[in-house]
Amino acid sequence: MPEAISIVGLGRLGAPMAACLAHKGLRVIGVDSSPAKVAALARREPPVHEPGLAEVLANAPGEITATMDLHEAVRDSGVTFIVVATPSDPGGGFSLSQVLPVCEGVGRALREKASYHLVVLTSTVMPGATGGQVRPLLEDRSGKTCGRELGLCYNPEFIALGSVVRDFLNPDFVLVGESDRRAGDLLEALYRRVLDRHSPLARMSWVNAELAKLAVNTYVTTKITFANMLARICERLDGADVDVVTSALGLDSRIGKKYLKGAIGYGGPCFPRDNLALAALARGIGAPADLAEATDRTNRGEVERLAERVLQRLPRDGTVGVLGLSYKPDTDVVEESQGLLLSLRLASAGIPVVAFDPLANESAQRAAPGAFQLAPTLEECARRADLLVLATPWPQLKELEVLLSRPASRRVAVIDCWRQLDPVLLSGVAEYLPLGIGSGAPRARREEK
Ligand SMILES: NC(=O)c1ccc[n+]([C@@H]2O[C@H](COP(=O)([O-])OP(=O)(O)OC[C@H]3O[C@@H](n4cnc5c(N)ncnc54)[C@H](O)[C@@H]3O)[C@@H](O)[C@H]2O)c1
């Protein structure tokens, strides 16, 4: 096992990775171009918001140092993970604008190193990028040959923000595209030391791993969209209940129950982009990608469908309260979140919107400054709204059952996208409008499915 691991990019994925490796006793050198992130990690404080990260960093037995000096970090480590952002490019693929400068720096540092070094590309890239751009650049700048003095693996992650620490240590599987056996063996040994359980490693060529990363996320987005399609059908079918239908689907071992909630669209920094990237790849090489394209199109239509529903129910001059701006609970990330997109859609039509998120008010303000109003508390948002939309299934939003039941509370309409609230508790105090339920479906207390 090498003496130290360097991690370049201390963002939402890289910072928790650094913490997890140190948690397992490894010596970690974190690198970032942001002085604030470097300073935070050096103090063992989280450079990003992520549940559990502060505790892991504070208690990790492994040494953690942080620097802006990539050269020094590569020199002093045996493995370098590259975890910088890969923004979407206009064609739907991933830009290497941050990855390639890092590869140049890593390559130049390796020119002065005599010992073997493993470079692990964790940033999501398009199929063909590791072999087409990353490898030649590393070889050119280092003067070394991949598969001999230098190993290169593509090793993307499938973590979800909000549970990065747990997901990183307990993955369903680890995906590895390898330049050669030695590189793959070294990365496998590293994971065996770090993982909390014996997850399988899927080892393959770079291009297969690059495609597999996009395929996994595109498959999941297709599944989510399928469940959402069932929800829209149930809404128009007397007596139908999407939770009852998907609970049957989930029992089929060919399908499985995860990601079958039947609610509103997916968002976040990975799902929408990976889906589009797979479609862009297919189009670019003349292969059909109808399924990925239909998933994306259907998902984008979810916000419009929800907005129409809101507008049908909203009293004249009424205010919409949007509850949940993060794309999922336990994160402050608002990229492509349904709550944010809905707020923007309604506000752009001149509808007064007041929104609240337990964690993401600030990031929403940064993403869309002044576009709509933000309430500092759930109570204030509920008080100011005539119609409420529960857009993110934060457990804290259950408190609405109590807030709306207070004698002084106004009677409002509540569109419950995730069917979080108890219709029995709300009966008589709010007009309860769950998505995914047809008229006449039994309204007994709904247990979490
Ligand atoms: N966030 C997720 O949920 C997630 C999940 C799976 C995969 N990914 C992929 O992981 C990669 C990283 O994503 P992220 O969300 O952590 O990004 P991020 O934007 O949160 O973090 C990237 C970090 O890289 C740093 N950086 C950029 N250029 C640098 C340079 N030249 N030298 C040093 N540091 C530099 C930035 O300052 C930033 O701190 C992306 O390719 C993303 O697609 C992300």
The ligand as an SDF file (V2000), in Angstrom:
LIG
                    3D

 44 48  0  0  0  0  0  0  0  0999 V2000
  -21.5640   15.5160   -6.3710 N   0  0  0  0  0  0  0  0  0  0  0  0
  -22.0550   14.3490   -6.7050 C   0  0  0  0  0  0  0  0  0  0  0  0
  -23.1440   13.9410   -6.2670 O   0  0  0  0  0  0  0  0  0  0  0  0
  -21.2660   13.4400   -7.6220 C   0  0  0  0  0  0  0  0  0  0  0  0
  -21.6140   12.0760   -7.6660 C   0  0  0  0  0  0  0  0  0  0  0  0
  -20.9190   11.2270   -8.5360 C   0  0  0  0  0  0  0  0  0  0  0  0
  -19.9430   11.7820   -9.3630 C   0  0  0  0  0  0  0  0  0  0  0  0
  -19.6480   13.1050   -9.3290 N   0  0  0  0  0  0  0  0  0  0  0  0
  -18.6130   13.6230  -10.2040 C   0  0  0  0  0  0  0  0  0  0  0  0
  -17.4800   13.9290   -9.4000 O   0  0  0  0  0  0  0  0  0  0  0  0
  -16.8060   15.0650   -9.9430 C   0  0  0  0  0  0  0  0  0  0  0  0
  -16.6580   16.1270   -8.8650 C   0  0  0  0  0  0  0  0  0  0  0  0
  -17.9560   16.5530   -8.4930 O   0  0  0  0  0  0  0  0  0  0  0  0
  -18.2120   17.4680   -7.2250 P   0  0  0  0  0  0  0  0  0  0  0  0
  -19.6910   17.5440   -7.0890 O   0  0  0  0  0  0  0  0  0  0  0  0
  -17.4020   17.0040   -6.0630 O   0  0  0  0  0  0  0  0  0  0  0  0
  -17.6210   18.8630   -7.7600 O   0  0  0  0  0  0  0  0  0  0  0  0
  -17.3940   20.1970   -6.9210 P   0  0  0  0  0  0  0  0  0  0  0  0
  -17.5690   21.3120   -7.8800 O   0  0  0  0  0  0  0  0  0  0  0  0
  -18.2010   20.1590   -5.6670 O   0  0  0  0  0  0  0  0  0  0  0  0
  -15.8590   20.1150   -6.4910 O   0  0  0  0  0  0  0  0  0  0  0  0
  -14.7960   20.2010   -7.3890 C   0  0  0  0  0  0  0  0  0  0  0  0
  -13.6020   20.7940   -6.6650 C   0  0  0  0  0  0  0  0  0  0  0  0
  -12.4810   20.8070   -7.5550 O   0  0  0  0  0  0  0  0  0  0  0  0
  -11.7370   21.9790   -7.2910 C   0  0  0  0  0  0  0  0  0  0  0  0
  -10.8660   22.2580   -8.4380 N   0  0  0  0  0  0  0  0  0  0  0  0
  -11.1950   22.6560   -9.6840 C   0  0  0  0  0  0  0  0  0  0  0  0
  -10.0890   22.8090  -10.4390 N   0  0  0  0  0  0  0  0  0  0  0  0
   -9.0360   22.4930   -9.6550 C   0  0  0  0  0  0  0  0  0  0  0  0
   -7.6370   22.4540   -9.8470 C   0  0  0  0  0  0  0  0  0  0  0  0
   -7.0920   22.7810  -11.0370 N   0  0  0  0  0  0  0  0  0  0  0  0
   -6.8570   22.0750   -8.8360 N   0  0  0  0  0  0  0  0  0  0  0  0
   -7.3860   21.7530   -7.6450 C   0  0  0  0  0  0  0  0  0  0  0  0
   -8.7060   21.7710   -7.3820 N   0  0  0  0  0  0  0  0  0  0  0  0
   -9.5270   22.1280   -8.3760 C   0  0  0  0  0  0  0  0  0  0  0  0
  -12.7760   23.0380   -7.0440 C   0  0  0  0  0  0  0  0  0  0  0  0
  -12.2570   24.1450   -6.3510 O   0  0  0  0  0  0  0  0  0  0  0  0
  -13.7950   22.2390   -6.2120 C   0  0  0  0  0  0  0  0  0  0  0  0
  -13.5350   22.3380   -4.8300 O   0  0  0  0  0  0  0  0  0  0  0  0
  -17.6210   15.5150  -11.1590 C   0  0  0  0  0  0  0  0  0  0  0  0
  -17.0990   14.9500  -12.3130 O   0  0  0  0  0  0  0  0  0  0  0  0
  -18.9890   14.9270  -10.8730 C   0  0  0  0  0  0  0  0  0  0  0  0
  -19.7080   14.7240  -12.0650 O   0  0  0  0  0  0  0  0  0  0  0  0
  -20.2810   13.9380   -8.4440 C   0  0  0  0  0  0  0  0  0  0  0  0
  1  2  1  0
  2  3  2  0
  2  4  1  0
  4  5  1  0
  4 44  2  0
  5  6  2  0
  6  7  1  0
  7  8  2  0
  8  9  1  0
  8 44  1  0
  9 10  1  0
  9 42  1  0
 10 11  1  0
 11 12  1  0
 11 40  1  0
 12 13  1  0
 13 14  1  0
 14 15  2  0
 14 16  1  0
 14 17  1  0
 17 18  1  0
 18 19  2  0
 18 20  1  0
 18 21  1  0
 21 22  1  0
 22 23  1  0
 23 24  1  0
 23 38  1  0
 24 25  1  0
 25 26  1  0
 25 36  1  0
 26 27  1  0
 26 35  1  0
 27 28  2  0
 28 29  1  0
 29 30  1  0
 29 35  2  0
 30 31  1  0
 30 32  2  0
 32 33  1  0
 33 34  2  0
 34 35  1  0
 36 37  1  0
 36 38  1  0
 38 39  1  0
 40 41  1  0
 40 42  1  0
 42 43  1  0
M  CHG  2   8   1  16  -1
M  END
$$$$
